[in-house]
Amino acid sequence: MDTPLTPVARPSNWNLPNLITIVRILLAPLFVWLLLADAGQDGALRWAAAVLFILAIATDGIDGAIARRNNQVTDLGKLLDPIADKVLTGGALVSLSILGELWWWVTIVILVREIGITVFRFLMLRDRVIPASRGGKLKTVLQSVAISLALVPLWLLLGDWIFWLNWTVMAAALVATVVTGVGYLLAARRENRGPRAAG
């Protein structure tokens, strides 16, 4: 007689990785306040904002590693994780544009892509949760590095040439953002047409 299979228990949504993700979301307003309060003076508040952003965005890899190691990957975590990244990066981009340090069109293009894909994910919740792709993760890394370089006033220590590095990395992040956004939509279109073609 066959032994019935024991159903695998789903991990709880209330776990450490998801808590870290939520904290990352809650830190975003403090980061934005510090950056705007500095008002482009490159003082202590600017450095504090930059350090806070780097620490907060670095937890993205930490919570993912903990979740995979402890089998705590949840649908909620898959949904909240990219949202936390978008809240942080979006707040940084808007703040940099307000301060006149980043062209508004760059911020708008990135935000339209990020908000659009996030809305798309919510609309697809009835069928499935769409996790971040490898390209999407690379895009997030490029955005994080580009924003970190723009936030940390390294020009005070290294000179104005650092702006060229900042703009180059930001350009790479912009290209990756647009390309991966189109990739998500094309992949979803292929999946939606698959069952119809098979039928």
C-alpha positions in Angstrom: 0.0 0.0 0.0 1.4 3.4 -1.0 2.1 5.9 1.7 0.2 9.1 1.1 2.5 12.1 0.4 2.8 14.6 3.2 2.0 18.1 1.9 4.9 20.5 2.1 4.2 23.3 4.5 4.4 26.8 3.0 6.8 29.2 4.7 5.1 31.9 6.8 4.9 35.4 5.3 6.0 36.7 8.7 9.7 35.8 8.5 13.0 37.6 8.8 13.6 38.2 5.0 10.2 39.8 4.6 10.8 41.9 7.7 14.1 43.1 6.3 12.3 44.0 3.1 9.6 46.0 5.0 12.3 47.9 6.9 13.9 48.8 3.6 10.6 50.3 2.5 10.2 52.2 5.7 13.8 53.7 5.5 13.1 55.3 2.2 11.3 58.4 3.6 14.1 59.0 6.0 16.7 58.8 3.2 14.7 61.2 1.0 14.4 63.7 3.9 18.1 63.6 4.6 19.0 64.2 1.0 16.6 67.0 0.4 17.4 68.6 3.8 21.0 68.9 2.7 19.8 70.9 -0.3 22.8 70.1 -2.5 25.4 71.4 0.1 27.3 68.1 0.2 27.4 68.3 3.9 26.9 65.8 6.7 23.2 65.1 5.8 24.3 64.3 2.2 26.8 61.7 3.5 24.2 60.3 5.9 21.7 60.0 3.1 24.2 58.2 0.9 25.3 55.8 3.6 21.7 55.0 4.5 20.8 54.4 0.8 23.8 52.1 0.3 23.0 50.1 3.5 19.3 49.8 2.7 19.8 48.7 -0.9 22.5 46.2 0.2 19.9 44.4 2.3 18.3 43.3 -0.9 20.9 40.6 -1.3 20.9 39.7 2.4 17.2 39.0 2.7 17.2 37.0 -0.5 20.1 34.9 0.7 18.4 34.3 4.1 15.2 33.3 2.4 16.8 30.8 0.1 19.0 29.3 2.8 16.1 28.9 5.3 13.5 27.9 2.7 11.6 31.1 3.5 10.9 32.2 -0.1 7.2 33.4 -0.2 5.0 35.0 -2.8 4.7 38.0 -0.6 8.5 38.3 -0.5 8.7 38.0 -4.3 6.2 40.8 -4.6 7.6 43.1 -1.9 11.3 42.8 -2.8 11.1 44.6 -6.1 8.7 47.1 -4.6 11.2 48.0 -1.9 13.9 48.5 -4.5 11.6 50.7 -6.5 10.6 52.9 -3.5 14.3 53.4 -2.6 15.6 54.0 -6.1 12.5 56.0 -7.2 12.9 58.3 -4.1 16.5 58.8 -4.9 16.0 59.6 -8.6 13.2 62.1 -7.9 15.2 63.7 -5.1 18.3 64.0 -7.4 16.2 65.6 -10.1 14.6 68.0 -7.6 18.2 69.0 -6.6 19.0 69.6 -10.2 21.6 66.8 -10.3 19.8 64.4 -12.7 17.8 65.2 -15.8 14.1 64.8 -15.2 13.6 62.9 -18.4 16.0 60.1 -17.1 14.0 59.9 -13.9 10.7 59.9 -15.8 11.7 57.1 -18.2 13.0 54.9 -15.3 9.9 55.6 -13.2 7.5 54.9 -16.0 9.2 51.5 -16.6 9.3 50.6 -12.9 5.7 51.6 -12.1 4.4 50.0 -15.3 6.0 46.7 -14.5 4.9 46.8 -10.9 1.3 47.4 -12.0 1.7 44.6 -14.5 2.8 42.3 -11.7 -0.3 43.2 -9.6 -2.6 42.6 -12.6 -1.0 39.1 -13.1 -1.5 38.1 -9.4 -4.6 36.2 -10.2 -2.6 33.8 -12.4 0.9 33.9 -11.0 3.5 35.9 -9.2 6.2 37.2 -11.6 9.6 37.2 -9.8 12.5 39.4 -10.9 14.3 38.0 -13.9 18.1 37.8 -14.2 18.1 40.9 -16.4 15.9 42.7 -13.9 18.3 41.9 -11.1 21.2 43.2 -13.2 19.2 46.3 -13.9 18.6 46.8 -10.1 22.4 46.4 -9.5 23.2 49.0 -12.2 20.6 51.4 -10.8 21.9 50.9 -7.3 25.5 51.6 -8.3 24.6 54.6 -10.4 22.5 56.2 -7.7 25.2 55.4 -5.1 27.8 57.2 -7.2 25.5 60.1 -7.7 24.7 60.3 -4.0 28.2 60.1 -2.5 30.0 63.4 -3.1 33.2 61.8 -4.3 33.9 64.8 -6.4 34.9 66.6 -3.2 37.7 64.0 -2.8 38.5 63.0 -6.4 37.7 65.9 -8.6 35.1 66.6 -11.3 36.2 63.7 -13.5 34.1 61.5 -11.3 31.0 63.0 -12.9 31.9 61.3 -16.2 31.9 57.9 -14.4 28.6 58.7 -12.7 27.0 59.6 -16.1 28.4 56.5 -17.8 27.0 54.1 -15.1 23.7 56.0 -15.1 23.4 55.6 -18.9 24.0 51.9 -18.6 21.4 51.7 -15.9 18.9 53.6 -18.1 19.5 51.2 -21.1 19.1 48.1 -18.9 15.9 49.5 -17.4 14.3 50.0 -20.8 15.6 46.8 -22.3 14.4 44.6 -19.4 11.1 46.4 -19.3 10.4 45.5 -22.9 11.7 42.0 -22.2 9.1 41.5 -19.4 6.3 42.5 -21.7 7.5 40.3 -24.6 7.9 37.3 -22.3 4.3 37.8 -20.9 2.9 38.1 -24.4 4.6 34.8 -25.4 3.2 33.0 -22.3 -0.3 34.4 -22.9 -0.3 33.3 -26.6 1.1 29.9 -25.8 -2.1 28.1 -24.5 -4.1 29.6 -27.4 -1.6 28.3 -29.9 -1.6 24.9 -28.3 -5.4 24.8 -28.3 
